Amino acid sequence: MKLLEVRGVKLAVDGREILHGIDFEMEQGETVVVLGKNGAGKSSLAGVVMGIFGEDKNREKVAGKVIFNGKDMSKKSLDARAREGIFMSFQAPVEISGVNMMEMLWSALEERDRKALARREVEEKIAEAVRELGVDAFTAGREVNVGASGGERKKNEILQMMVLEPKLAILDEIDSGLDVDAAGKMSEVLAKYQEKTGVGYMIITHNMRILEKMKVDKVYMFDNGRVKRIGGREIIKEVERVGFLK
Amino acid sequence: MSADLMGVNEKVVRKISKLKDEPKWMLEIRLAALKIYEEMSEPKWGPDLTGLDLSKIKTYVAPETEVKRTWEDVPKKVRETFDELGIPEAEQEGLAGVGAQYDSEMVYHNIKKQIEKTGVVYLPFDEAVKDKSWKKVVREYFGKLVSANEHKYSALHYAVHSGGTFLYIPKGVSVEIPIQSYYRFNAVSAGQFEHTLIIVDEGADLHFIEACSAPKLSVANLHAGCVELFVQKNARLKFSSVENWSKNMYNLNTKRAIVEEDGEMEWVTGNFGSKVSMIYPCTILEGDGARMEYTGVAFAGEGQDLDTGAKVIHIGKNTCSYMDMRGLSQAGGRVMSRSLVKVASKAENAKGFADCKSLILDEKSSADAVPVIEVKNNTAEVAHEASVGKLAEEQLRYLRTRGISEKAARALLVRGFTEKTTKELPVEYAMEMNNLLRLEMEGVG
């Protein structure tokens, strides 16, 4: 069974079509990289898969199919998709004052698993992620992203992913805001986590550093709301050399 | 129920005084207050009080028992109400003293032996008025902070007050665990007018909790209690109050504290329920170096108009105040957060900050924030912030991408908004408040 199948997806916002019929596929446990210029439609696809687009029926029209683990997601809400095992990291994660990371993840896990969890169980999951990610042990007790730097916010996103254990993680510019060393470390953490859990990654990036330690199974190049090319690492090398010219 | 007294008039006032067998000076205060009540007009601002008809309100509900010192002696029916609220259990586990008032009279009052031995005095107010050792103190302090002239409902309070608590913490005594008075309203179309008088002597320290509740009643009720708090030199008082009234209660309570040199007053307030609330606890920072902090939450649901806030008056030098109030409204409710920071001319280097934040949870509801500052000293540093907003869509969406349903995400954000207040409360009250928030959001509060 494929992890993700996107069939003929179109997205229009305020009457303007942004995605013009995307076909996209991922196998279980694959890493698929999505490249393309700004505005090529990479984040829009991520938003359609996650279910962010289409909620505001007056403004957003989504057509086509999103099939995740053999299940049609098209009618499922954003949060229901998350509970099925789709995770998405944000380019610019919001601050949520008064709500700490621990509470948020605790609620998320309880709703997904439909059972009450002891504080200790949640704490253990977080402690493990904290160790692997090498972040401050107090992160979980802090209000979500409040006062956090860009780089810290990105690490917080990965921390949440590791606790929520999704089957598909869409990482949208997870490396922006990270310095060279931190990006290298993040690459290593992501590769290790994939090895351990078999998570599939859809990675949207402009910075190839994040891919350094990771396997890459497939590369999609997007242009102007369409898939322009599908291939392997050679596309990455080429983009690094000459940009998106070809 | 023949002994219940209806309406407000001289006959009723004299009857209450007689029932209590109180000294003459108290009756004189009552009668003087009644005169003020009769002459004074309704407040000319704030929520609509026309639904309140005092002639249909029982100003005194006859008690089913005298004040008891053990729960076993409290009549079964009354005890069951407090059992349900978990009061006897809470007393055993984590309170230094408990008072419980049922309608007009205290039914239970007890303090742990080891606390009593430190000289702490915790008495039903009406007993303190007549108590051999304390009647003089009560007479000296009663009505000193809040006068009958304050407004129509403080006048009413002084005319018909009944029940409440007297609490004295001696010099240097630190009461490690809280003392709580619980006010339960059960009678139909009645008023509750308890008087709370607390004196924390020099260098002493206390956390007092006031909790109020009432079952669902179909007719208008009135709560016009009065709280007078005296915080002496270097003393500290934390006054927490969770008021959860039925949805037809007019809650017109008056609370005031005076803080002497280097003393500290901390208010933690949760206002839930009631049809109309007008509550603005006031702190007078009289001594040099006196400090106050106020954190409060008000939640207005369907048919509710909660007009709340806090006031501070800086008189001493180097006095300091901080107020944080959070209002929430949904299902057509209206919430108003008011703050007043006054700095008198002699209050050199006073510092004050007031923050009023309101959150509107749906299109039908409204919220407002009115911060007021009056400064008469150039060395003062006073600032305020006010904001009225809606739940941020961006935050809701973020939580939902983590698998949290919209309903749970809203509850989480509301809890986050009120977290500042809940974290100031002992854990069981914080849980109770979070529970109230949840019930309010589900519209079953």
Interface residues (C-beta under 8 A of the other chain):
Chain A: M50 I52 S77 L78 D79 A82 R83 F87 M88 F90 P93 V94 I96 S97 G98 V99 E103 M104 L105 S107 A108 E111 R112 E143 V144 Q160 L164
Chain B: A392 E394 Q395 R397 Y398 L399 R400 T401 R402 G403 I404 S405 E406 A408 A409 L412 L413 R415 G416 F417 T418 E419 K420
